[in-house]
Amino acid sequence: MAVLRLFAQAREAAGTGRDVVDGATVDEVLAGARARYAPAFAALLPNCRVWLNGEPARGDEPVGDDDEVAVLPPVSGGAR
């Protein structure tokens, strides 16, 4: 099980900023999150960056109990 951290719109869509999700790879953790959270989370996920332990992640990367998978939606806006 990996720690899943969700930020901004992903956190809002899931209703939580932190969870523990079972999966042997990054893709399996994300699949578990898609099944667990509202459809709005699944719809947002393709546009997000996914990081494993602070580094950009590939879906086939293995994860363990001490790993953190972070989901970062795109940021928009800026100074006016």
C-alpha positions as CSV (number, residue, x, y, z in Angstrom):
1,M,0.0,0.0,0.0
2,A,1.2,3.4,-0.9
3,V,0.4,6.8,0.6
4,L,-1.6,8.8,-2.0
5,R,-1.4,12.6,-1.7
6,L,-3.9,14.7,-3.7
7,F,-3.7,18.4,-4.3
8,A,-6.0,21.2,-5.5
9,Q,-8.8,20.0,-7.7
10,A,-7.9,16.3,-7.2
11,R,-8.2,16.8,-3.4
12,E,-11.6,18.5,-3.9
13,A,-12.9,15.8,-6.3
14,A,-11.8,12.9,-4.0
15,G,-12.9,14.6,-0.8
16,T,-9.5,14.0,0.9
17,G,-5.9,15.1,0.6
18,R,-4.3,11.9,1.8
19,D,-5.2,8.2,1.7
20,V,-3.6,4.8,1.7
21,V,-4.3,2.8,-1.5
22,D,-3.3,-0.7,-2.3
23,G,-1.3,-1.4,-5.5
24,A,2.0,-2.8,-6.6
25,T,2.6,-0.1,-9.2
26,V,1.8,3.5,-9.7
27,D,-0.9,2.5,-12.3
28,E,-2.5,0.1,-9.8
29,V,-2.6,2.8,-7.0
30,L,-4.3,5.2,-9.4
31,A,-6.8,2.5,-10.6
32,G,-7.6,1.9,-6.9
33,A,-8.1,5.7,-6.4
34,R,-10.4,5.9,-9.5
35,A,-12.6,3.1,-8.1
36,R,-12.7,4.7,-4.6
37,Y,-13.4,8.3,-5.5
38,A,-16.2,10.2,-7.3
39,P,-16.3,10.2,-11.1
40,A,-15.0,13.8,-11.1
41,F,-11.7,12.5,-9.8
42,A,-11.4,9.9,-12.6
43,A,-12.2,12.6,-15.2
44,L,-9.5,14.9,-13.8
45,L,-6.8,12.3,-13.5
46,P,-5.7,12.2,-17.2
47,N,-4.7,15.9,-17.0
48,C,-2.7,15.5,-13.8
49,R,1.0,15.0,-13.2
50,V,1.9,12.0,-11.1
51,W,4.9,11.9,-8.9
52,L,6.5,9.0,-6.9
53,N,8.5,10.1,-3.9
54,G,9.0,13.6,-5.3
55,E,10.0,12.5,-8.8
56,P,8.0,12.2,-12.0
57,A,6.4,8.8,-12.1
58,R,5.9,6.1,-14.8
59,G,2.9,3.9,-14.5
60,D,4.8,0.7,-14.3
61,E,7.0,1.8,-11.4
62,P,6.7,-0.4,-8.4
63,V,5.4,1.1,-5.1
64,G,5.7,-0.1,-1.5
65,D,4.5,0.8,1.9
66,D,7.0,3.6,2.3
67,D,6.3,5.2,-1.0
68,E,4.2,8.3,-1.7
69,V,2.2,8.8,-5.0
70,A,1.2,12.4,-5.5
71,V,-1.4,13.7,-7.9
72,L,-0.9,17.3,-9.1
73,P,-3.6,18.8,-11.3
74,P,-2.6,21.5,-13.8
75,V,-2.3,25.0,-12.4
76,S,-4.1,27.9,-14.1
77,G,-4.4,31.5,-13.4
78,G,-1.8,34.1,-12.4
79,A,-1.4,37.7,-11.5
80,R,-3.7,40.2,-13.0
